[in-house]
Amino acid sequence: MTRKKQHKMRDPDRMKRQLIDAIGEILEKQGFTGLRVNNIARHLDRDKNLVRYYFGNIQNLKKAFIMEKDYWPPFFERFKLTDQPGRVEVKRLFIELMRENYRFFKDHKEMQKIIQWQINEDLSLLRKISDSREAEGEKLLKPTDQFFKNSDISFRSVICLLLGGIYYVVLHATTNGSSVCSVDINVPDESETLWKTIGQIIDWAFEAAEKATLAS
């Protein structure tokens, strides 16, 4: 058995860890266009066949990285509704969920790269992961429909704009340090104000829907 093969057999977990970490390091320095087998091998100063040996192909390596760094699956495990949730429970959950998303995304450089990667590259892998998030999100959104059905307010659109807005504002602030609508979340007070506003928007949506339901 060659020395190289002995190393593979002896410490596979360490090698897998290095390959997954290499994805994050390359994303940070070169962006998603740098995620090529030869580039990963060069980055680690290793044989390019290690990707195939440990993960089968580069798609599986990318998937392993995303599944490890994507905070949405743990969020969906953490944020759950009871079997028959009331208005207060549903509203509180979405306020906490969107605020946590903002806080985590702002501080999670690798997740920022993953979102940019999903926006900029048309890969079936990225689409499948996005679709999986949507399916889990639907489980939380479906119970909200009953509270908005007699109003002209689309709570799904509210969450859509909040989610997209959080991504946009954070990526602007972390990529080039810029502000959006003069809001600079790199300033702690302004970041805190945005965090509070997320809750206010969801609160307003529920209040408006409740008024519309009572008036109908």
PANUVEX-406642 format. One record per atom (N, C-alpha, C): residue number from 1; residue in three letters; x, y, z negated. Coordinates in Angstrom, 3 decimals. Atoms other than C-alpha are relative to their C-alpha. Example, Ala and Ser with C-alpha at 12.3 -4.5 7.8 and 13.67 -1.06 7.14 Angstrom:
> 1|Ala|0.890|-1.190|0.000
> 1|Ala|12.300|-4.500|-7.800
> 1|Ala|0.900|1.200|0.000
> 2|Ser|-0.820|-1.190|0.060
> 2|Ser|13.670|-1.060|-7.140
> 2|Ser|-0.770|1.090|-0.730
END
This chain:
> 1|Met|0.853|-1.206|0.000
> 1|Met|0.000|0.000|0.000
> 1|Met|0.879|1.244|0.000
> 2|Thr|-0.814|-1.204|-0.091
> 2|Thr|1.379|3.393|0.969
> 2|Thr|-0.232|0.881|-1.216
> 3|Arg|0.098|-0.931|1.121
> 3|Arg|1.984|6.135|-1.577
> 3|Arg|-1.252|0.867|0.134
> 4|Lys|1.179|-0.831|-0.234
> 4|Lys|-0.769|8.230|0.043
> 4|Lys|-1.271|-0.745|-0.390
> 5|Lys|1.182|0.786|0.333
> 5|Lys|-3.300|5.401|-0.296
> 5|Lys|-0.092|-0.247|-1.494
> 6|Gln|0.004|0.182|1.438
> 6|Gln|-2.269|4.774|-3.891
> 6|Gln|-0.586|1.224|-0.687
> 7|His|0.508|-1.244|0.585
> 7|His|-3.004|8.414|-4.659
> 7|His|-1.512|0.089|0.183
> 8|Lys|1.441|-0.024|-0.257
> 8|Lys|-6.440|8.133|-3.050
> 8|Lys|-0.742|-0.919|-0.963
> 9|Met|0.676|0.973|0.847
> 9|Met|-7.314|5.042|-5.067
> 9|Met|0.085|0.398|-1.474
> 10|Arg|-0.263|-0.267|1.402
> 10|Arg|-5.874|6.341|-8.325
> 10|Arg|-0.827|1.168|-0.546
> 11|Asp|0.641|-1.197|0.538
> 11|Asp|-7.548|9.739|-8.624
> 11|Asp|-0.990|0.602|0.997
> 12|Pro|0.947|-0.522|-0.998
> 12|Pro|-10.533|10.129|-6.255
> 12|Pro|-0.786|1.207|-0.499
> 13|Asp|0.786|-1.117|0.531
> 13|Asp|-12.440|12.478|-8.579
> 13|Asp|0.768|1.316|0.106
> 14|Arg|-0.827|-1.210|-0.091
> 14|Arg|-9.556|14.946|-8.653
> 14|Arg|0.062|0.505|1.435
> 15|Met|-0.074|-0.405|-1.396
> 15|Met|-9.304|14.934|-4.873
> 15|Met|-1.327|0.583|0.482
> 16|Lys|1.318|-0.541|-0.359
> 16|Lys|-13.048|15.442|-4.446
> 16|Lys|-0.167|1.405|-0.569
> 17|Arg|0.090|-1.315|0.641
> 17|Arg|-12.837|18.337|-6.895
> 17|Arg|0.786|1.036|0.792
> 18|Gln|-0.823|-0.928|-0.769
> 18|Gln|-10.058|19.947|-4.879
> 18|Gln|-0.662|0.370|1.326
> 19|Leu|0.669|-0.262|-1.281
> 19|Leu|-11.996|19.604|-1.626
> 19|Leu|-1.208|0.912|-0.180
> 20|Ile|1.159|-0.861|0.261
> 20|Ile|-15.163|21.127|-3.105
> 20|Ile|0.458|1.407|-0.360
> 21|Asp|-0.518|-1.321|0.375
> 21|Asp|-13.164|23.951|-4.686
> 21|Asp|0.555|0.746|1.201
> 22|Ala|-0.552|-0.632|-1.204
> 22|Ala|-11.468|24.574|-1.342
> 22|Ala|-1.093|0.698|0.806
> 23|Ile|1.109|-0.646|-0.710
> 23|Ile|-14.872|25.346|0.202
> 23|Ile|-0.262|1.370|-0.582
> 24|Gly|0.247|-1.292|0.647
> 24|Gly|-15.464|28.099|-2.351
> 24|Gly|1.118|0.995|0.237
> 25|Glu|-1.144|-0.891|-0.202
> 25|Glu|-11.964|29.524|-1.960
> 25|Glu|0.044|0.522|1.427
> 26|Ile|0.001|-0.437|-1.401
> 26|Ile|-12.228|29.619|1.824
> 26|Ile|-1.165|0.943|0.273
> 27|Leu|1.142|-0.903|-0.144
> 27|Leu|-15.703|31.166|1.663
> 27|Leu|0.339|1.396|-0.500
> 28|Glu|-0.347|-1.281|0.608
> 28|Glu|-14.349|33.909|-0.580
> 28|Glu|0.986|0.789|0.861
> 29|Lys|-1.066|-0.693|-0.728
> 29|Lys|-11.312|34.702|1.580
> 29|Lys|-0.302|0.180|1.488
> 30|Gln|0.157|-0.009|-1.453
> 30|Gln|-12.449|33.907|5.139
> 30|Gln|-1.458|0.009|0.463
> 31|Gly|1.395|0.093|-0.415
> 31|Gly|-16.229|33.532|5.112
> 31|Gly|-0.320|-1.389|0.536
> 32|Phe|0.450|1.336|-0.411
> 32|Phe|-18.276|30.620|6.414
> 32|Phe|0.640|-0.476|1.299
> 33|Thr|-0.635|0.411|-1.255
> 33|Thr|-16.499|30.663|9.800
> 33|Thr|1.314|-0.740|-0.243
> 34|Gly|-1.257|0.678|0.304
> 34|Gly|-13.387|29.360|8.041
> 34|Gly|-0.178|-1.427|-0.470
> 35|Leu|0.260|1.341|0.526
> 35|Leu|-15.082|26.146|6.949
> 35|Leu|0.119|-1.046|1.100
> 36|Arg|-0.313|1.019|-1.002
> 36|Arg|-13.414|23.798|9.422
> 36|Arg|0.955|-1.019|-0.625
> 37|Val|-0.795|1.078|0.590
> 37|Val|-11.737|20.479|8.696
> 37|Val|1.483|0.349|-0.002
> 38|Asn|-1.430|-0.318|-0.088
> 38|Asn|-8.314|21.590|9.917
> 38|Asn|0.371|1.130|-0.960
> 39|Asn|-0.262|-1.140|0.877
> 39|Asn|-8.575|24.811|7.937
> 39|Asn|0.005|-0.427|-1.463
> 40|Ile|0.053|0.518|1.368
> 40|Ile|-9.555|22.981|4.752
> 40|Ile|1.272|-0.782|-0.315
> 41|Ala|-1.224|0.779|0.185
> 41|Ala|-6.630|20.587|5.181
> 41|Ala|1.215|0.914|-0.154
> 42|Arg|-1.118|-0.952|0.066
> 42|Arg|-4.252|23.487|5.791
> 42|Arg|-0.016|0.756|-1.333
> 43|His|0.147|-0.722|1.263
> 43|His|-5.602|25.328|2.742
> 43|His|0.532|-0.826|-1.174
> 44|Leu|-0.441|0.884|1.080
> 44|Leu|-4.855|22.312|0.528
> 44|Leu|1.366|-0.625|0.260
> 45|Asp|-1.243|0.650|-0.420
> 45|Asp|-1.735|21.268|2.420
> 45|Asp|-0.142|-1.519|-0.116
> 46|Arg|0.319|1.425|0.058
> 46|Arg|-3.301|17.825|2.825
> 46|Arg|-0.354|-0.514|1.387
> 47|Asp|0.409|0.658|-1.238
> 47|Asp|-4.184|15.346|5.544
> 47|Asp|-1.472|0.325|0.285
> 48|Lys|1.374|-0.356|-0.333
> 48|Lys|-7.344|16.397|7.400
> 48|Lys|-0.960|-1.184|-0.129
> 49|Asn|0.860|1.181|0.120
> 49|Asn|-8.635|12.809|7.183
> 49|Asn|-0.566|-0.192|-1.409
> 50|Leu|0.520|0.105|1.364
> 50|Leu|-9.222|13.307|3.449
> 50|Leu|-1.476|0.384|-0.073
> 51|Val|1.412|-0.399|-0.005
> 51|Val|-12.527|15.037|4.211
> 51|Val|-0.865|-1.195|0.372
> 52|Arg|0.767|1.166|-0.446
> 52|Arg|-13.776|11.980|6.087
> 52|Arg|0.100|-1.132|-1.020
> 53|Tyr|-0.218|1.088|0.951
> 53|Tyr|-12.280|9.585|3.530
> 53|Tyr|-0.892|0.144|-1.230
> 54|Tyr|0.740|-0.205|1.247
> 54|Tyr|-14.030|11.151|0.527
> 54|Tyr|-1.463|0.395|0.194
> 55|Phe|1.367|-0.497|-0.190
> 55|Phe|-17.181|12.684|2.039
> 55|Phe|-0.676|-0.506|1.270
> 56|Gly|0.593|0.503|-1.235
> 56|Gly|-17.734|10.984|5.375
> 56|Gly|0.128|0.976|1.144
> 57|Asn|-0.148|-1.071|-0.994
> 57|Asn|-17.800|14.296|7.266
> 57|Asn|-0.068|1.337|-0.713
> 58|Ile|-0.054|-1.325|0.618
> 58|Ile|-17.551|18.025|6.674
> 58|Ile|-1.387|0.471|-0.450
> 59|Gln|1.350|-0.385|0.406
> 59|Gln|-21.336|18.401|6.496
> 59|Gln|-0.296|-0.486|-1.413
> 60|Asn|0.217|0.531|1.346
> 60|Asn|-21.437|16.175|3.423
> 60|Asn|0.814|0.758|-1.043
> 61|Leu|-0.818|-0.807|0.916
> 61|Leu|-18.618|18.182|1.862
> 61|Leu|-0.673|1.346|-0.257
> 62|Lys|0.711|-1.269|0.167
> 62|Lys|-20.499|21.421|2.497
> 62|Lys|-1.224|-0.180|-0.894
> 63|Lys|1.197|0.266|0.800
> 63|Lys|-23.643|19.893|1.031
> 63|Lys|0.361|-0.171|-1.469
> 64|Ala|-0.433|0.209|1.383
> 64|Ala|-21.755|18.789|-2.092
> 64|Ala|0.305|1.333|-0.676
> 65|Phe|-0.308|-1.319|0.545
> 65|Phe|-20.497|22.334|-2.574
> 65|Phe|-1.275|0.780|-0.302
> 66|Ile|1.230|-0.777|0.181
> 66|Ile|-23.922|23.940|-2.095
> 66|Ile|-0.837|-0.563|-1.141
> 67|Met|0.810|0.601|1.046
> 67|Met|-25.707|21.468|-4.346
> 67|Met|0.581|0.257|-1.384
> 68|Glu|-0.643|-0.288|1.288
> 68|Glu|-23.173|22.144|-7.085
> 68|Glu|-0.160|1.459|-0.396
> 69|Lys|-0.009|-1.430|0.301
> 69|Lys|-23.275|25.942|-6.814
> 69|Lys|-1.384|0.651|0.045
> 70|Asp|1.334|-0.577|-0.143
> 70|Asp|-26.945|26.553|-5.951
> 70|Asp|-0.720|-0.057|-1.347
> 71|Tyr|0.648|-0.017|1.307
> 71|Tyr|-28.649|27.681|-9.161
> 71|Tyr|-1.510|-0.200|0.058
> 72|Trp|1.449|0.153|-0.082
> 72|Trp|-32.192|27.261|-7.812
> 72|Trp|-0.506|-1.347|-0.500
> 73|Pro|0.508|1.268|0.554
> 73|Pro|-32.577|23.514|-8.548
> 73|Pro|-0.081|-0.007|-1.531
> 74|Pro|0.147|-0.088|1.460
> 74|Pro|-31.759|24.068|-12.268
> 74|Pro|-1.092|0.981|-0.417
> 75|Phe|1.075|-0.949|0.301
> 75|Phe|-34.088|27.087|-12.218
> 75|Phe|-1.358|-0.691|0.070
> 76|Phe|1.297|0.660|-0.173
> 76|Phe|-36.953|24.947|-10.924
> 76|Phe|-0.239|-1.042|-1.099
> 77|Glu|0.147|0.906|1.129
> 77|Glu|-36.258|22.440|-13.692
> 77|Glu|-0.349|0.763|-1.273
> 78|Arg|0.180|-0.809|1.213
> 78|Arg|-36.243|25.176|-16.287
> 78|Arg|-1.332|0.736|-0.018
> 79|Phe|1.219|-0.802|-0.069
> 79|Phe|-39.169|27.308|-15.117
> 79|Phe|-1.153|-0.865|0.513
> 80|Lys|1.138|0.849|-0.345
> 80|Lys|-42.255|25.128|-15.181
> 80|Lys|-1.267|0.544|-0.648
> 81|Leu|1.296|-0.412|0.519
> 81|Leu|-45.953|25.835|-15.688
> 81|Leu|-0.709|-1.197|-0.625
> 82|Thr|0.827|1.064|0.561
> 82|Thr|-48.382|23.846|-17.808
> 82|Thr|-1.023|-0.441|1.048
> 83|Asp|0.937|0.565|-0.981
> 83|Asp|-51.099|21.805|-16.085
> 83|Asp|-1.073|0.994|0.442
> 84|Gln|1.017|-1.003|-0.331
> 84|Gln|-53.683|24.622|-16.225
> 84|Gln|0.436|1.352|-0.558
> 85|Pro|-0.562|-1.245|0.533
> 85|Pro|-51.712|27.835|-16.655
> 85|Pro|-0.963|1.181|0.119
> 86|Gly|0.799|-1.217|-0.034
> 86|Gly|-53.474|31.077|-17.517
> 86|Gly|0.766|1.146|0.626
> 87|Arg|-0.592|-1.184|-0.640
> 87|Arg|-52.804|34.522|-16.110
> 87|Arg|1.270|0.465|-0.720
> 88|Val|-1.146|-0.490|0.771
> 88|Val|-50.444|35.527|-18.925
> 88|Val|1.210|-0.908|0.180
> 89|Glu|-1.098|0.946|-0.169
> 89|Glu|-48.343|32.358|-18.621
> 89|Glu|0.638|0.128|1.374
> 90|Val|-0.526|-0.085|-1.366
> 90|Val|-48.021|32.659|-14.845
> 90|Val|0.774|1.300|0.205
> 91|Lys|-0.680|-1.287|-0.148
> 91|Lys|-47.139|36.338|-14.977
> 91|Lys|1.343|0.003|-0.726
> 92|Arg|-1.237|0.032|0.785
> 92|Arg|-44.540|35.805|-17.707
> 92|Arg|1.057|-0.846|0.695
> 93|Leu|-0.969|0.869|-0.674
> 93|Leu|-42.923|32.950|-15.781
> 93|Leu|0.645|0.705|1.181
> 94|Phe|-0.581|-0.639|-1.180
> 94|Phe|-42.494|34.964|-12.595
> 94|Phe|0.865|1.199|-0.355
> 95|Ile|-0.857|-1.103|0.443
> 95|Ile|-41.140|37.976|-14.447
> 95|Ile|1.354|-0.544|-0.442
> 96|Glu|-1.252|0.581|0.483
> 96|Glu|-38.550|35.815|-16.178
> 96|Glu|0.798|-0.622|1.137
> 97|Leu|-0.679|0.656|-1.115
> 97|Leu|-37.758|33.872|-13.011
> 97|Leu|0.698|1.008|0.903
> 98|Met|-0.594|-0.985|-0.898
> 98|Met|-37.173|36.933|-10.833
> 98|Met|1.103|0.808|-0.682
> 99|Arg|-1.062|-0.699|0.726
> 99|Arg|-35.171|38.700|-13.517
> 99|Arg|1.243|-0.873|-0.134
> 100|Glu|-1.136|0.909|0.086
> 100|Glu|-33.002|35.633|-14.019
> 100|Glu|0.690|-0.148|1.353
> 101|Asn|-0.587|0.064|-1.333
> 101|Asn|-32.520|35.374|-10.268
> 101|Asn|0.898|1.204|0.258
> 102|Tyr|-0.802|-1.210|-0.181
> 102|Tyr|-31.306|38.964|-10.195
> 102|Tyr|1.296|-0.081|-0.813
> 103|Arg|-1.177|0.045|0.869
> 103|Arg|-28.953|38.455|-13.137
> 103|Arg|1.020|-1.023|0.490
> 104|Phe|-0.912|1.050|-0.454
> 104|Phe|-27.494|35.198|-11.845
> 104|Phe|0.630|0.360|1.341
> 105|Phe|-0.516|-0.286|-1.335
> 105|Phe|-27.157|36.314|-8.232
> 105|Phe|1.044|1.112|-0.048
> 106|Lys|-0.944|-1.117|0.116
> 106|Lys|-25.384|39.527|-9.236
> 106|Lys|1.365|-0.466|-0.492
> 107|Asp|-1.254|0.459|0.597
> 107|Asp|-22.759|37.582|-11.169
> 107|Asp|0.556|-1.275|0.637
> 108|His|-0.344|1.308|-0.568
> 108|His|-22.554|34.481|-8.980
> 108|His|0.552|0.181|1.415
> 109|Lys|-0.627|-0.308|-1.289
> 109|Lys|-20.063|35.167|-6.171
> 109|Lys|-0.203|-1.119|1.017
> 110|Glu|0.116|1.112|-0.944
> 110|Glu|-20.312|31.704|-4.669
> 110|Glu|-1.414|-0.109|0.554
> 111|Met|1.380|0.026|-0.480
> 111|Met|-24.104|31.851|-4.474
> 111|Met|-0.239|1.133|0.996
> 112|Gln|0.094|-1.099|-0.961
> 112|Gln|-23.808|35.206|-2.727
> 112|Gln|0.523|-0.446|1.364
> 113|Lys|-0.567|0.500|-1.253
> 113|Lys|-21.606|33.553|-0.112
> 113|Lys|-0.928|-1.028|0.655
> 114|Ile|0.912|1.004|-0.537
> 114|Ile|-24.088|30.693|0.260
> 114|Ile|-1.182|0.666|0.691
> 115|Ile|1.137|-0.701|-0.608
> 115|Ile|-26.967|33.104|0.945
> 115|Ile|0.422|0.680|1.298
> 116|Gln|-0.506|-0.597|-1.241
> 116|Gln|-24.874|35.023|3.480
> 116|Gln|0.200|-1.068|1.062
> 117|Trp|-0.243|1.136|-0.889
> 117|Trp|-23.931|31.696|5.038
> 117|Trp|-1.322|-0.465|0.606
> 118|Gln|1.313|0.446|-0.488
> 118|Gln|-27.593|30.662|5.302
> 118|Gln|-0.609|0.999|0.979
> 119|Ile|0.563|-1.033|-0.860
> 119|Ile|-28.550|33.970|6.903
> 119|Ile|0.709|0.048|1.354
> 120|Asn|-0.808|-0.246|-1.193
> 120|Asn|-25.725|34.017|9.420
> 120|Asn|0.303|-1.216|0.859
> 121|Glu|-0.361|1.183|-0.785
> 121|Glu|-25.309|30.422|10.549
> 121|Glu|-1.182|-0.951|0.087
> 122|Asp|1.131|0.886|-0.237
> 122|Asp|-27.935|28.155|12.081
> 122|Asp|0.450|-1.455|-0.097
> 123|Leu|-0.392|1.387|0.220
> 123|Leu|-27.165|24.766|10.565
> 123|Leu|-1.186|-0.766|-0.575
> 124|Ser|1.106|0.806|0.517
> 124|Ser|-29.656|21.963|9.935
> 124|Ser|0.161|-0.234|-1.496
> 125|Leu|-0.258|0.201|1.417
> 125|Leu|-27.991|21.403|6.556
> 125|Leu|-0.543|1.176|-0.813
> 126|Leu|0.440|-1.191|0.716
> 126|Leu|-28.654|24.979|5.454
> 126|Leu|-1.510|0.141|0.050
> 127|Arg|1.454|-0.079|-0.130
> 127|Arg|-32.203|24.845|6.774
> 127|Arg|-0.685|-0.994|-0.931
> 128|Lys|0.587|1.016|0.878
> 128|Lys|-32.942|21.645|4.859
> 128|Lys|0.040|0.455|-1.457
> 129|Ile|-0.125|-0.478|1.380
> 129|Ile|-31.667|23.184|1.620
> 129|Ile|-0.977|1.147|-0.246
> 130|Ser|0.951|-1.101|0.114
> 130|Ser|-33.718|26.329|2.236
> 130|Ser|-1.430|-0.515|-0.064
> 131|Asp|1.350|0.580|0.005
> 131|Asp|-36.822|24.254|3.008
> 131|Asp|-0.299|-0.693|-1.322
> 132|Ser|0.176|0.662|1.292
> 132|Ser|-36.287|22.280|-0.190
> 132|Ser|-0.317|1.022|-1.081
> 133|Arg|0.304|-1.075|0.946
> 133|Arg|-36.220|25.520|-2.190
> 133|Arg|-1.428|0.490|0.173
> 134|Glu|1.352|-0.462|-0.281
> 134|Glu|-39.414|26.631|-0.476
> 134|Glu|-1.048|-0.962|-0.551
> 135|Ala|0.947|1.007|0.485
> 135|Ala|-41.145|23.368|-1.358
> 135|Ala|-0.128|0.059|-1.520
> 136|Glu|0.042|-0.107|1.456
> 136|Glu|-40.199|23.717|-5.016
> 136|Glu|-0.657|1.309|-0.424
> 137|Gly|0.613|-1.286|0.307
> 137|Gly|-41.184|27.386|-5.014
> 137|Gly|-1.502|-0.021|0.175
> 138|Glu|1.438|0.108|-0.249
> 138|Glu|-44.600|26.489|-3.627
> 138|Glu|-0.727|-0.579|-1.204
> 139|Lys|0.621|0.585|1.189
> 139|Lys|-45.287|24.446|-6.752
> 139|Lys|-0.285|1.072|-1.052
> 140|Leu|0.220|-1.102|0.927
> 140|Leu|-44.979|27.653|-8.764
> 140|Leu|-0.972|1.028|0.573
> 141|Leu|0.850|-1.022|-0.612
> 141|Leu|-46.748|29.913|-6.270
> 141|Leu|-1.456|-0.426|0.114
> 142|Lys|1.369|0.463|-0.206
> 142|Lys|-49.813|27.764|-5.719
> 142|Lys|-0.936|0.372|-1.151
> 143|Pro|0.888|-0.383|1.099
> 143|Pro|-51.231|28.358|-9.241
> 143|Pro|-0.301|1.494|-0.071
> 144|Thr|0.267|-1.438|0.035
> 144|Thr|-51.018|32.120|-8.650
> 144|Thr|-1.172|0.386|0.897
> 145|Asp|1.030|-0.364|-0.984
> 145|Asp|-53.547|32.028|-5.799
> 145|Asp|-1.328|0.337|-0.657
> 146|Gln|1.295|-0.213|0.644
> 146|Gln|-56.520|31.851|-8.161
> 146|Gln|-0.135|1.401|-0.592
> 147|Phe|0.053|-1.317|0.629
> 147|Phe|-55.608|35.186|-9.738
> 147|Phe|-0.025|1.140|1.017
> 148|Phe|-0.060|-1.035|-1.029
> 148|Phe|-55.397|37.050|-6.429
> 148|Phe|-1.022|-0.202|1.119
> 149|Lys|0.889|0.352|-1.123
> 149|Lys|-58.108|35.433|-4.267
> 149|Lys|-1.104|1.023|0.239
> 150|Asn|1.055|-1.002|-0.181
> 150|Asn|-60.681|38.208|-4.845
> 150|Asn|0.547|1.417|0.091
> 151|Ser|-0.630|-1.312|-0.184
> 151|Ser|-58.249|41.041|-4.208
> 151|Ser|0.693|0.026|1.357
> 152|Asp|-0.744|-0.094|-1.264
> 152|Asp|-56.374|42.337|-1.183
> 152|Asp|1.506|-0.001|-0.242
> 153|Ile|-1.415|0.051|0.364
> 153|Ile|-53.055|41.796|-2.957
> 153|Ile|0.553|-1.388|0.291
> 154|Ser|-0.673|1.262|-0.283
> 154|Ser|-50.719|39.100|-1.653
> 154|Ser|1.173|-0.148|-0.964
> 155|Phe|-1.077|0.181|0.971
> 155|Phe|-48.662|37.947|-4.608
> 155|Phe|1.207|-0.679|0.641
> 156|Arg|-1.107|0.646|-0.706
> 156|Arg|-46.611|35.763|-2.294
> 156|Arg|0.870|1.040|0.717
> 157|Ser|-0.757|-1.071|-0.662
> 157|Ser|-45.621|38.888|-0.357
> 157|Ser|0.780|0.827|-1.010
> 158|Val|-0.705|-0.724|1.067
> 158|Val|-44.719|40.630|-3.618
> 158|Val|1.290|-0.738|-0.365
> 159|Ile|-1.182|0.793|0.358
> 159|Ile|-42.350|37.779|-4.540
> 159|Ile|0.981|-0.064|1.159
> 160|Cys|-0.861|0.006|-1.193
> 160|Cys|-41.039|37.631|-0.972
> 160|Cys|0.856|1.259|0.055
> 161|Leu|-0.730|-1.270|-0.048
> 161|Leu|-40.095|41.315|-1.087
> 161|Leu|0.968|0.133|-1.174
> 162|Leu|-0.899|-0.050|1.154
> 162|Leu|-38.641|41.031|-4.585
> 162|Leu|1.233|-0.865|0.231
> 163|Leu|-1.109|0.920|-0.229
> 163|Leu|-36.531|38.034|-3.653
> 163|Leu|0.952|0.540|1.057
> 164|Gly|-0.840|-0.552|-1.058
> 164|Gly|-35.301|39.548|-0.404
> 164|Gly|0.689|1.280|-0.433
> 165|Gly|-0.579|-1.248|0.478
> 165|Gly|-34.752|42.911|-2.076
> 165|Gly|1.155|-0.226|-0.956
> 166|Ile|-1.081|0.324|0.932
> 166|Ile|-32.666|41.378|-4.845
> 166|Ile|1.245|-0.440|0.762
> 167|Tyr|-1.142|0.453|-0.792
> 167|Tyr|-30.466|39.596|-2.334
> 167|Tyr|0.672|1.176|0.718
> 168|Tyr|-0.531|-1.110|-0.796
> 168|Tyr|-30.081|42.725|-0.212
> 168|Tyr|0.772|0.993|-0.867
> 169|Val|-0.632|-0.988|0.874
> 169|Val|-29.267|45.106|-3.065
> 169|Val|1.299|-0.547|-0.590
> 170|Val|-1.192|0.600|0.604
> 170|Val|-26.824|42.720|-4.710
> 170|Val|1.112|-0.162|1.027
> 171|Leu|-1.028|0.193|-1.018
> 171|Leu|-25.015|41.887|-1.471
> 171|Leu|0.630|1.328|0.418
> 172|His|-0.559|-1.323|-0.298
> 172|His|-24.624|45.594|-0.673
> 172|His|0.968|0.417|-1.095
> 173|Ala|-0.814|-0.471|1.125
> 173|Ala|-23.266|46.312|-4.142
> 173|Ala|1.286|-0.792|-0.148
> 174|Thr|-1.168|0.844|0.227
> 174|Thr|-20.865|43.373|-4.278
> 174|Thr|0.916|-0.091|1.216
> 175|Thr|-0.819|0.103|-1.214
> 175|Thr|-19.698|43.387|-0.659
> 175|Thr|0.796|1.261|0.259
> 176|Asn|-0.718|-1.246|-0.294
> 176|Asn|-18.853|47.044|-0.195
> 176|Asn|-0.216|1.094|-1.041
> 177|Gly|0.167|-0.966|1.085
> 177|Gly|-19.862|48.750|-3.439
> 177|Gly|-1.014|1.088|0.260
> 178|Ser|0.940|-1.056|-0.370
> 178|Ser|-22.686|50.690|-1.825
> 178|Ser|-1.291|-0.089|-0.801
> 179|Ser|1.292|-0.068|0.673
> 179|Ser|-26.012|51.757|-3.292
> 179|Ser|-1.114|-0.130|1.031
> 180|Val|1.182|0.075|-0.854
> 180|Val|-29.524|51.309|-1.887
> 180|Val|-1.044|0.918|-0.605
> 181|Cys|0.947|-1.003|0.500
> 181|Cys|-31.981|54.211|-2.209
> 181|Cys|0.569|0.696|-1.230
> 182|Ser|-0.774|-0.659|1.059
> 182|Ser|-29.348|55.815|-4.465
> 182|Ser|0.087|-0.824|-1.282
> 183|Val|-0.133|0.884|1.160
> 183|Val|-29.572|52.860|-6.867
> 183|Val|1.293|-0.797|0.140
> 184|Asp|-1.290|0.694|-0.018
> 184|Asp|-26.105|51.542|-7.674
> 184|Asp|0.034|-0.976|-1.171
> 185|Ile|0.058|0.974|1.084
> 185|Ile|-26.307|48.308|-9.650
> 185|Ile|1.374|-0.303|-0.585
> 186|Asn|-1.313|0.107|0.628
> 186|Asn|-22.574|48.491|-10.295
> 186|Asn|0.081|0.895|-1.232
> 187|Val|0.123|-0.844|1.190
> 187|Val|-23.572|51.146|-12.838
> 187|Val|-0.927|-0.721|-0.980
> 188|Pro|0.804|0.804|0.932
> 188|Pro|-24.847|49.291|-15.951
> 188|Pro|-1.407|0.529|-0.257
> 189|Asp|1.331|-0.558|0.275
> 189|Asp|-27.738|51.689|-16.676
> 189|Asp|-0.940|-0.184|1.184
> 190|Glu|0.835|0.152|-1.183
> 190|Glu|-28.984|51.506|-13.099
> 190|Glu|-0.340|-1.467|0.244
> 191|Ser|0.276|1.429|-0.104
> 191|Ser|-28.681|47.735|-13.077
> 191|Ser|-1.097|-0.395|-0.985
> 192|Glu|1.018|0.288|1.012
> 192|Glu|-30.734|47.576|-16.287
> 192|Glu|-1.365|0.529|0.432
> 193|Thr|1.260|-0.564|-0.482
> 193|Thr|-33.381|49.852|-14.764
> 193|Thr|-0.613|-0.875|1.087
> 194|Leu|0.501|0.883|-1.053
> 194|Leu|-33.663|47.593|-11.723
> 194|Leu|-0.558|-1.286|-0.608
> 195|Trp|0.452|1.209|0.700
> 195|Trp|-33.995|44.569|-14.018
> 195|Trp|-1.385|0.226|-0.597
> 196|Lys|1.302|-0.323|0.584
> 196|Lys|-36.886|46.268|-15.836
> 196|Lys|-1.058|0.171|1.078
> 197|Thr|0.946|-0.269|-1.080
> 197|Thr|-38.511|47.325|-12.570
> 197|Thr|-0.540|-1.288|0.618
> 198|Ile|0.464|1.291|-0.517
> 198|Ile|-38.697|43.723|-11.391
> 198|Ile|-1.237|-0.448|-0.778
> 199|Gly|1.140|0.376|0.827
> 199|Gly|-41.006|42.995|-14.315
> 199|Gly|-1.190|0.930|0.197
> 200|Gln|1.085|-0.968|-0.185
> 200|Gln|-43.012|46.176|-13.768
> 200|Gln|-0.774|-0.266|1.291
> 201|Ile|0.658|0.267|-1.285
> 201|Ile|-43.744|45.296|-10.138
> 201|Ile|-0.945|-1.190|-0.114
> 202|Ile|0.844|1.185|0.172
> 202|Ile|-45.064|41.851|-11.046
> 202|Ile|-1.177|0.316|-0.916
> 203|Asp|1.062|-0.407|0.927
> 203|Asp|-47.047|43.343|-13.933
> 203|Asp|-1.064|0.816|0.725
> 204|Trp|0.939|-0.838|-0.763
> 204|Trp|-48.618|45.955|-11.628
> 204|Trp|-0.851|-0.858|0.942
> 205|Ala|0.734|0.862|-0.939
> 205|Ala|-49.574|43.266|-9.107
> 205|Ala|-1.124|-0.744|-0.719
> 206|Phe|1.026|0.729|0.755
> 206|Phe|-51.414|41.232|-11.735
> 206|Phe|-1.098|0.938|-0.509
> 207|Glu|0.986|-0.958|0.500
> 207|Glu|-53.117|44.309|-13.202
> 207|Glu|-0.936|0.447|1.120
> 208|Ala|0.809|-0.448|-1.124
> 208|Ala|-54.294|45.503|-9.791
> 208|Ala|-0.955|-1.090|0.461
> 209|Ala|0.856|1.125|-0.408
> 209|Ala|-55.615|42.051|-8.895
> 209|Ala|-1.139|-0.220|-0.994
> 210|Glu|1.027|0.181|1.032
> 210|Glu|-57.468|41.796|-12.200
> 210|Glu|-1.076|1.073|0.114
> 211|Lys|0.969|-1.093|-0.173
> 211|Lys|-59.113|45.191|-11.667
> 211|Lys|-0.871|-0.227|1.212
> 212|Ala|0.745|0.256|-1.222
> 212|Ala|-60.117|44.239|-8.145
> 212|Ala|-1.001|-1.141|-0.208
> 213|Thr|0.896|1.135|0.269
> 213|Thr|-61.618|40.960|-9.389
> 213|Thr|-1.186|0.431|-0.849
> 214|Leu|1.075|-0.476|0.865
> 214|Leu|-63.640|42.711|-12.106
> 214|Leu|-0.960|0.923|0.743
> 215|Ala|0.833|-0.951|-0.746
> 215|Ala|-64.893|45.314|-9.632
> 215|Ala|-0.815|-0.667|1.102
> 216|Ser|0.679|0.663|-1.103
> 216|Ser|-66.029|42.760|-7.058
> 216|Ser|-1.310|-0.680|-0.447
END
